[in-house]
Amino acid sequence: MSFGLTNSPSVFQRYIYNVFRDLIKENVVMIYLDDLVISSENETQGIERLQRVLKTASEYGLELNIKKCQFLKREIEFLGHRIKDGKLYDSPLKIKAVMNFPEPKCTKDIRSYLGLTGYFRKFIPHYSAIAKPLSDLLKKDSNFSFGLKARESFNELKQILSKEPVLCLYNPKSETEIHTDASIDGFRACLLQKSIVDNQLHPVYYMSRKTSDTERKYSSYELEVMAVIEALKKFRPYVLGIPFKIVTDCIAFKQTMSEKDISLKIARWALMLEEYDYVIEHRQGTRMRHVDALSRNPVCMIIQDSLTLQILKAQNSDENVKAIKDLLKIKNQHDDYIIKGDLLYKSIKGNDLLVVPEDMQMSLIKSAHEKGHFSVKRTEDHLINEFYIPKLKQKIEKCISNCITCILASKKQGKQEGELHPVPKVELPLDTYHVDHLGPLESTNKNYKHILCVIDSFTNFVWLYPTKSTSSQEVISKLELQKSVFGNPRRIISDKGSAFNSKEFNDYCSSESIQHLSVTTGLPRANGQVERLNSTVISVISKLSKDDPTKWFKFVPELQRILNSTYQRSINLTPFELLVGVKMRDKTDLKLRELIEEEIRSNFQESRENLRKDAKQQILKVQESNRKTYNLRRKPPTNIK
């Protein structure tokens, strides 16, 4: 076949492969088109293998150009790389081309430079992060501006390649590992093999890739799984057919791959892993810094704006919001919209809600949901009093339906008999406590195994105490701690657990003038207020600590804060607000209120009393509504004669 035709390279490659087929299978020679490399461990073996290759070439009438041949060399150049002493280096000619590349003047120059440096990306651990300012200039709607960040990226790639990065040559007989990590910015992986010289792992290939706009919306767990999938796609020629180890800092990965009930997306990924012979090992992030830093420390540092400033920027780039602002400049009011400090608000029932542009809505909803992976109603309560998002409930439902953590952790509940009888309420906080133990949970390094849950019957205010046991002594010590701040309740309602049914606990209640009421054995719903809290706590704790279940106790203070600052439908307020009389201040609230005018302050005592009277009416109203709704799905208990 003549030179220059489309099929010439493939036909020639197939012919050469057929000629040296036996020698290729014995790993005597490697061939790419007309480049042949003969490997050997010493000179004697090298001469013997060279004779076999030349004899085969002679038998098929192939001629070699002696001027282009090199024999018995310890260092060679092959396919744009330099090979020396079992290690792989960059080609000096290609490095020189990078060093001499002029500063880009247009997107065409950027594309050429990235194409040239991209040839060496397997040598650069965090290539995609370093090159991000340059690749961003290639986006469709991006205006070309070779600024400071792009110039720093351009020069850093040159600097790294000028230091001659090195990789080890791949050996199919060596112990092989793939280390992976992921973040919202990208996927990173490293193929390593154990050297027979020093018995240490050395890098063979670095892989990195930016996340797409869709992938940036994945949960942290999905990103970790996706990193493994992307690594296997890249390293497939190296690991297919050999046993190897996948090392990740995602502790739930191994368990989930063996689950029966998983989402379709995870199921597809699991099927892709079936063709490989691998084992999974979890290592803490502190032992994975060689890949962890690649995904979490991009060269181009990003300064996180406050939520308010982020929304302001998004509003300024949203055409619909800009149109409403323009109308408000002509007339002071339009469809209950107002402007405060350049931010657009919508007035609904006397509340000024910050308008969230469409581009930010799903990310804000996801952030609110992932505080504790709450239900639709709880997530809606986090947002509805601060932000204006059209069709908020439907968007929350869509967000939760795609949440992999919720899909894996949720359980279906069956229909049971028995009707609802609400506990009578008094118009005072801290009057009645519902208490119960939760656990046992994974043992921690502080030997915590349980959580003592205490909830105020009137305000729904929650206290969560990690405990080492369910003994009466520990319960009493926590109640004493609580007594120092809030005093004693009038009564405590609990189940008949050993901690609450003991003489020691009953003597304590008597000495403190506390009425202790126990619910019927085998009927936990009789203490439903704390039982429902237990269900929420165990669900949220298991999701937050899925990467390391032994660290669950670290999330307890934050969970208590979130529960007490979350809007409760039964009281039409947050528990903190009803108990103290003011809203809880946190980072989010401070940021959101930077540009909001100071509210008119009213008398604290009057405000608190009014809130409590309104809360009692709201409780009675919701209880009656719950009773009717609940009993529609129930039947009266069976009469036993």
C-alpha positions in Angstrom: 0.0 0.0 0.0 1.3 3.5 -0.9 2.2 6.1 1.6 -0.3 8.9 2.3 -3.5 6.9 2.1 -6.0 6.9 5.0 -5.6 3.2 5.8 -1.9 3.0 5.3 -0.9 3.3 9.1 -3.4 0.7 10.3 -2.6 -1.7 7.5 1.2 -1.4 8.1 0.7 -1.8 11.9 -1.4 -4.9 11.4 1.3 -6.4 9.1 4.2 -5.6 11.4 2.2 -7.1 14.4 1.6 -10.3 12.4 5.3 -10.6 11.5 6.5 -10.3 15.1 3.4 -11.8 16.8 5.3 -14.5 18.7 8.0 -12.2 19.9 5.4 -9.6 21.1 3.6 -12.2 23.1 6.9 -13.2 24.8 7.5 -9.4 25.6 10.7 -9.6 23.6 9.9 -6.6 21.4 7.4 -3.6 21.5 6.3 -2.1 18.2 4.5 1.1 17.2 4.4 1.4 13.4 8.1 1.4 12.4 9.5 2.0 15.8 10.8 -1.2 17.5 12.1 -1.5 21.1 13.8 -4.6 22.4 14.0 -4.9 26.2 16.4 -7.0 28.2 17.9 -7.4 31.7 21.5 -7.6 30.6 23.8 -7.5 27.6 23.7 -11.3 26.9 20.0 -11.4 26.9 19.9 -8.2 24.8 22.2 -9.8 22.1 20.2 -13.0 22.0 16.9 -11.1 21.6 18.3 -8.8 19.0 19.4 -11.8 16.9 15.8 -13.2 17.1 14.3 -10.0 15.9 16.7 -9.5 13.0 16.2 -13.1 11.9 12.4 -12.6 11.8 12.8 -9.4 9.9 15.1 -11.1 7.4 12.7 -14.0 6.9 10.0 -11.5 5.8 12.2 -9.3 3.7 12.1 -6.3 6.0 15.0 -3.8 5.9 16.4 -1.7 8.7 18.1 1.7 8.4 21.3 1.2 10.3 21.7 5.0 10.7 18.5 5.1 12.7 19.3 2.1 14.9 20.7 2.1 18.4 22.0 -1.0 20.1 22.5 -2.0 23.8 21.5 1.4 25.2 20.6 2.1 28.8 18.8 5.3 27.8 16.5 5.7 24.7 13.8 8.0 23.4 10.6 6.4 22.4 7.2 7.9 21.4 8.2 11.4 22.7 9.5 10.1 26.1 12.9 9.4 27.5 13.4 6.0 29.2 16.3 5.5 31.6 16.9 2.9 34.4 13.3 1.8 34.6 12.0 5.4 34.8 10.1 7.6 32.3 11.1 11.2 31.6 9.8 13.9 29.3 11.3 14.3 25.9 13.9 17.2 25.9 12.8 18.3 22.4 9.1 18.6 23.5 10.1 20.3 26.7 12.1 22.8 24.7 9.0 23.5 22.6 7.1 24.3 25.8 9.8 26.5 27.2 10.0 28.5 23.9 6.2 28.9 23.5 5.3 32.6 23.4 2.6 34.2 25.5 -0.8 33.4 24.0 -2.5 36.3 22.1 -5.8 34.5 21.3 -7.8 31.3 22.0 -6.0 29.5 19.2 -2.7 30.0 21.0 -4.3 28.8 24.3 -5.6 25.6 22.6 -2.1 25.0 21.1 -0.3 25.4 24.4 -2.8 23.2 26.3 -2.4 20.6 23.6 1.4 20.7 23.9 1.5 20.6 27.7 -1.4 18.1 27.9 0.9 15.6 26.3 2.7 15.6 29.7 -0.3 15.7 32.0 0.4 12.1 33.3 3.6 13.6 34.8 1.8 16.5 36.5 -0.2 15.4 39.6 -2.7 18.3 39.5 -2.6 19.3 35.9 -6.3 20.2 35.5 -6.3 22.4 38.6 -3.2 24.3 37.4 -4.5 24.7 33.8 -8.0 25.7 34.9 -7.5 29.5 34.3 -6.3 28.7 30.8 -9.0 26.2 29.9 -11.6 28.6 31.2 -10.6 31.0 28.4 -11.8 28.4 25.9 -15.4 28.4 27.1 -17.9 29.3 24.5 -19.2 32.5 26.1 -15.8 33.6 27.6 -14.1 36.8 26.4 -10.4 36.4 25.9 -8.5 38.2 28.6 -5.0 36.9 29.4 -5.0 38.2 32.9 -2.9 37.6 36.0 -4.3 34.2 36.9 -3.9 32.9 33.3 -0.3 34.2 33.2 0.5 32.4 36.5 -1.0 29.2 35.1 1.0 29.6 31.9 4.3 30.1 33.7 3.7 27.4 36.3 3.2 24.7 33.7 6.5 25.7 32.2 8.3 25.7 35.6 7.0 22.2 36.5 8.1 20.7 33.2 11.5 22.4 33.4 12.2 20.3 36.6 12.0 17.0 34.6 9.2 15.2 36.5 9.7 11.4 36.5 7.5 8.3 36.5 8.3 4.6 37.0 7.8 2.2 34.1 4.8 0.0 34.3 5.4 -3.7 35.2 2.4 -6.1 35.0 4.0 -8.4 37.6 4.4 -5.7 40.3 1.8 -5.1 43.0 -0.5 -2.4 41.8 -2.7 0.2 43.5 -5.0 3.0 42.4 -5.4 5.9 44.8 -8.4 8.2 44.1 -10.0 11.4 45.5 -12.6 13.9 44.4 -13.9 17.3 45.3 -16.4 19.7 43.7 -13.5 21.0 41.5 -12.4 17.7 40.0 -11.4 14.0 40.0 -7.9 12.9 40.8 -6.2 9.5 40.7 -2.7 8.0 40.8 -1.6 4.6 39.5 1.2 3.3 41.7 3.3 0.1 41.7 5.6 -1.4 44.3 9.3 -1.4 43.3 11.3 -4.7 43.6 14.3 -2.5 44.5 13.1 -0.7 47.6 9.7 -2.3 48.1 8.0 1.1 48.1 5.1 2.4 46.0 6.1 4.7 43.1 3.8 6.7 40.7 3.3 5.2 37.2 0.6 7.6 36.0 -1.2 10.7 37.3 -4.8 11.3 36.1 -6.9 14.5 36.7 -10.0 16.0 35.3 -12.3 18.9 36.0 -15.9 18.3 37.0 -18.6 19.4 34.6 -21.4 21.7 35.6 -23.7 18.7 36.1 -21.1 16.8 38.2 -20.5 19.7 40.5 -24.0 19.1 41.7 -23.2 15.6 42.8 -23.0 14.7 46.5 -19.6 14.1 48.0 -20.2 10.4 48.0 -21.2 10.3 44.3 -18.1 12.3 43.5 -15.9 9.8 45.2 -17.5 6.9 43.3 -17.2 8.8 40.1 -13.5 9.4 40.8 -13.0 5.6 40.9 -14.9 5.1 37.6 -12.9 7.8 35.8 -9.6 6.4 37.1 -10.5 2.9 35.8 -11.4 4.3 32.4 -8.0 5.9 32.2 -5.9 3.0 33.7 -7.9 0.2 32.0 -5.1 -1.0 29.8 -2.8 -1.3 32.8 -5.2 -3.0 35.3 -7.5 -5.1 33.2 -6.8 -8.8 33.8 -4.6 -8.3 36.9 -5.5 -8.1 40.6 -5.1 -4.6 42.1 -6.2 -2.5 45.0 -8.4 0.6 45.0 -7.6 2.9 47.9 -10.1 5.7 48.8 -10.9 7.9 51.8 -14.7 7.2 51.3 -15.5 4.6 54.0 -19.0 3.9 52.6 -17.8 2.9 49.1 -17.2 -0.8 49.8 -20.4 -1.2 51.7 -22.6 0.4 49.1 -21.1 -1.6 46.3 -22.5 -4.7 48.0 -26.0 -3.3 48.7 -29.0 -4.8 46.9 -31.1 -1.6 46.8 -29.1 1.1 45.1 -30.0 3.9 42.6 -29.8 3.3 38.9 -26.8 5.6 38.6 -24.8 3.7 41.3 -26.0 0.4 39.8 -24.5 1.4 36.4 -21.2 2.3 38.0 -21.2 -1.0 40.0 -21.7 -2.9 36.7 -18.7 -1.1 35.2 -16.5 -2.4 38.1 -17.5 -6.1 37.5 -14.9 -6.7 34.8 -12.0 -5.9 37.2 -10.3 -8.0 39.8 -10.0 -5.5 42.6 -10.2 -5.1 46.4 -11.2 -1.8 48.1 -9.3 -0.3 51.0 -10.3 2.7 53.0 -7.7 5.1 54.3 -8.2 8.3 56.3 -7.8 11.5 54.4 -4.7 12.3 56.4 -3.0 9.3 54.7 -4.2 10.3 51.2 -2.6 13.7 50.9 -0.7 12.7 47.7 -4.1 12.7 45.9 -6.3 14.6 48.3 -4.3 17.8 47.7 -4.8 17.5 44.0 -8.6 17.9 44.2 -8.8 20.3 47.1 -5.9 22.7 46.6 -6.1 24.2 43.2 -3.4 26.7 42.3 -5.9 29.4 41.5 -7.3 30.2 44.9 -11.0 31.0 45.0 -12.2 33.4 47.7 -15.6 32.4 49.0 -18.0 35.4 48.9 -20.7 35.7 51.6 -24.1 34.2 50.6 -25.5 37.7 50.3 -22.8 38.9 47.9 -23.2 35.7 45.9 -27.0 36.3 45.5 -26.3 40.0 44.6 -23.9 38.9 41.9 -26.4 36.3 40.6 -29.2 38.9 40.6 -27.1 41.3 38.6 -26.6 38.7 35.9 -30.2 37.4 35.8 -32.2 39.0 33.0 -35.6 38.6 34.8 -34.3 40.2 38.0 -32.7 43.1 36.1 -35.9 43.7 34.3 -37.8 44.0 37.6 -35.2 46.3 39.1 -35.5 48.6 36.0 -39.2 48.8 36.5 -38.8 49.7 40.2 -36.5 52.6 39.2 -39.4 54.0 37.2 -42.1 53.4 39.9 -41.4 52.6 43.6 -43.4 49.3 43.7 -44.1 46.5 41.3 -45.9 43.3 42.3 -44.7 43.6 45.9 -41.1 43.7 44.9 -38.7 46.2 46.7 -35.0 47.0 46.6 -32.8 47.2 49.7 -29.1 47.8 49.4 -29.1 46.8 45.7 -30.8 43.5 46.6 -34.2 42.6 45.2 -36.8 41.4 47.8 -40.4 40.2 47.5 -42.9 41.2 50.3 -45.2 38.3 51.2 -47.5 38.6 54.3 -45.4 41.3 55.7 -42.0 39.5 55.3 -39.4 40.7 52.9 -37.9 37.6 51.2 -34.6 37.7 49.3 -35.2 36.9 45.7 -33.0 34.0 44.6 -32.1 33.9 40.9 -32.8 30.7 39.0 -29.1 29.8 38.6 -28.7 29.7 42.4 -31.9 28.1 43.5 -31.0 24.4 43.3 -27.6 25.0 45.0 -29.2 26.9 47.9 -31.9 24.2 48.2 -29.3 21.4 48.2 -27.2 23.3 50.9 -30.3 23.6 53.1 -31.2 20.0 52.6 -27.7 18.6 53.3 -27.5 20.4 56.7 -29.1 17.2 58.0 -30.7 15.5 55.0 -34.1 16.6 56.3 -37.5 15.9 54.7 -39.3 18.1 52.2 -41.1 20.0 55.0 -38.1 20.5 57.2 -36.0 21.7 54.2 -38.8 24.1 53.2 -38.9 25.5 56.7 -35.2 26.4 56.5 -35.8 28.5 53.4 -39.4 29.8 53.3 -38.9 32.6 55.9 -35.8 34.0 54.3 -35.8 33.4 50.6 -38.3 33.7 47.7 -38.0 30.8 45.3 -41.1 30.1 43.0 -42.4 26.5 43.3 -40.1 25.9 46.2 -41.8 22.7 47.4 -41.6 21.0 43.9 -37.9 22.0 43.6 -37.1 20.6 47.1 -38.9 17.3 46.1 -36.7 17.1 43.0 -33.6 17.8 45.0 -34.3 15.1 47.6 -35.4 12.5 45.0 -31.9 12.8 43.6 -30.0 12.7 46.9 -28.1 9.5 47.0 -27.6 9.6 50.8 -31.3 9.9 51.4 -32.1 7.1 48.9 -29.7 4.7 50.6 -30.7 5.6 54.2 -34.5 5.9 53.9 -36.7 3.1 55.0 -40.3 2.5 54.2 -42.7 2.4 57.2 -45.8 0.2 57.3 -49.3 0.9 58.5 -50.0 0.0 62.1 -53.2 0.0 64.2 -54.0 2.4 67.0 -55.2 6.0 67.0 -53.5 9.2 68.0 -54.2 10.8 71.4 -52.1 14.0 71.8 -50.5 14.7 75.2 -52.2 17.8 76.9 -50.0 20.9 76.8 -49.6 23.6 79.4 -48.8 27.2 78.5 -45.3 27.1 80.0 -41.9 26.0 78.7 -39.6 23.7 80.7 -42.7 22.2 82.4 -42.6 18.7 80.9 -39.6 16.8 79.5 -39.7 13.7 77.3 -36.5 11.6 77.7 -35.2 8.5 76.0 -31.9 6.8 75.1 -30.8 6.4 71.5 -28.4 3.6 70.5 -26.2 1.7 70.8 -24.2 3.5 68.1 -20.7 2.8 66.9 -18.3 3.0 69.8 -16.1 6.2 69.7 -12.6 6.8 71.0 -14.2 8.5 74.0 -16.3 5.3 74.5 -19.6 7.1 73.7 -22.2 4.5 72.6 -25.6 6.2 73.3 -27.3 9.6 73.1 -29.6 10.8 75.9 -32.4 12.8 74.1 -34.4 15.4 76.1 -37.1 17.4 74.6 -39.3 20.1 76.1 -42.9 19.2 75.5 -44.1 22.8 74.9 -41.4 24.4 72.9 -39.9 21.3 71.3 -36.5 22.5 72.4 -34.0 19.6 72.3 -30.9 18.7 74.3 -28.7 15.9 73.1 -26.0 14.3 75.4 -23.6 11.6 74.2 -23.3 9.0 76.9 -21.1 6.0 77.6 -23.9 3.9 79.0 -27.7 3.9 79.7 -27.2 3.9 83.5 -29.3 5.9 85.9 -26.2 7.6 87.2 -25.4 9.1 83.8 -29.0 10.2 83.2 -29.0 12.0 86.6 -25.7 13.7 85.9 -27.0 15.1 82.6 -30.3 16.3 84.3 -28.2 17.9 87.0 -26.1 19.7 84.3 -29.4 20.9 82.7 -30.8 21.9 86.1 -27.9 24.4 86.6 -29.2 26.4 83.6 -32.9 25.7 83.2 -34.0 24.4 86.6 -36.1 21.3 87.1 -39.2 20.4 85.1 -42.5 19.6 86.8 -42.7 16.2 85.2 -40.6 13.8 83.1 -42.1 11.3 80.7 -40.0 8.2 79.7 -40.3 4.6 78.7 -39.7 1.8 81.2 -36.0 1.4 80.4 -33.7 0.3 83.2 -32.2 3.7 83.6 -35.7 5.3 84.2 -37.3 2.4 86.1 -34.6 2.1 88.7 -35.0 3.0 92.4 -32.0 5.4 92.1 -33.8 7.5 89.4 -37.2 7.4 91.1 -35.5 8.5 94.4 -33.9 11.4 92.5 -37.2 12.5 91.0 -38.9 12.4 94.4 -36.1 14.4 96.0 -36.3 17.1 93.3 -40.2 17.1 93.4 -40.4 15.9 89.8 -43.4 13.8 88.7 -42.1 10.8 86.8 -44.6 9.2 84.3 -43.7 5.9 82.5 -45.4 4.9 79.2 -46.8 1.4 78.5 -44.2 -1.3 77.8 -44.1 -2.2 74.1 -45.9 1.0 73.1 -43.1 3.5 72.3 -45.5 5.8 70.3 -47.1 6.7 73.7 -43.9 8.8 74.1 -44.1 9.8 70.5 -42.6 13.3 70.8 -39.1 11.9 71.8 -39.5 8.8 69.7 -40.0 10.9 66.6 -36.9 12.9 67.7 -34.9 9.7 68.0 -35.9 8.8 64.4 -34.7 12.1 63.1 -31.5 12.0 65.1 -30.5 8.5 64.1 -31.3 9.2 60.4 -29.3 12.5 60.4 -26.4 11.2 62.4 -26.0 8.1 60.2 -25.9 10.3 57.1 -23.5 12.9 58.5 -21.1 10.3 59.8 -21.2 7.8 56.9 -17.5 8.4 56.0 -16.5 7.4 59.6 -19.3 6.1 61.8 -17.0 6.2 64.9 -16.9 10.1 64.7 -20.7 10.5 65.1 -20.4 12.4 68.4 -18.7 15.3 66.7 -21.9 16.1 64.8 -24.2 16.1 67.9 -23.7 19.8 69.0 -24.3 21.0 65.4 -27.4 18.8 65.1 -28.8 20.1 68.3 -28.3 23.7 67.0 -30.0 22.9 63.7 -33.0 21.2 65.4 -33.5 24.1 67.7 -33.3 26.7 65.0 -35.5 24.9 62.5 -39.1 26.1 62.0 -41.6 23.7 63.7 -45.1 23.5 62.1 -46.7 22.6 65.5 -45.6 25.8 67.2 -45.3 28.0 64.0 -41.8 29.1 65.2 -38.4 27.7 66.0 -38.0 26.0 69.4 -35.2 28.5 70.3 -37.4 31.5 69.4 -40.3 30.2 71.5 -38.1 29.4 74.5 -35.9 32.6 74.5 -38.1 35.1 72.6 -35.6 36.0 69.9 -34.2 34.3 66.8 -31.0 32.3 67.0 -28.1 34.1 65.5 -25.7 32.0 63.3 -23.3 32.7 60.5 -26.0 32.5 57.8 -28.3 34.9 59.6 -25.5 37.4 60.1 -24.5 37.3 56.5 -28.1 37.6 55.3 -28.8 40.6 57.5 -25.7 42.7 56.6 -27.8 44.7 54.1 -31.2 44.5 55.8 -32.4 47.5 57.8 -32.5 47.1 61.6 -35.8 45.8 62.8 -37.9 47.8 65.3 -37.3 46.3 68.7 -40.3 45.6 70.9 -40.6 44.9 74.6 -39.0 41.5 75.2 -41.3 40.3 77.9 -44.5 41.3 76.0 -43.1 39.7 72.8 -42.3 36.4 74.6 -45.7 36.1 76.3 -47.5 36.9 73.0 -45.4 34.3 71.2 -46.2 31.6 73.8 -50.0 32.3 73.7 -50.0 32.1 69.9 -47.9 29.0 70.1 -50.4 27.2 72.4 -53.2 28.0 70.0 -51.1 26.8 67.1 -50.3 23.6 68.9 -53.9 22.8 69.6 -54.8 23.6 66.0 -52.1 21.3 64.6 -52.8 18.5 67.1 -56.4 18.4 66.0 -55.4 18.5 62.3 -52.9 15.7 63.0 -55.5 13.6 64.9 -58.0 13.8 62.0 -55.3 13.1 59.3 -53.7 10.3 61.4 -57.0 8.5 62.2 -58.0 8.5 58.5 -55.2 5.9 58.1 -56.0 4.0 61.3 -58.7 1.9 62.8 -59.8 1.5 66.4 -57.9 -1.0 68.5 -59.3 -4.5 68.6 -61.5 -5.3 71.5 -60.4 -8.4 73.3 -63.3 -10.1 75.3 
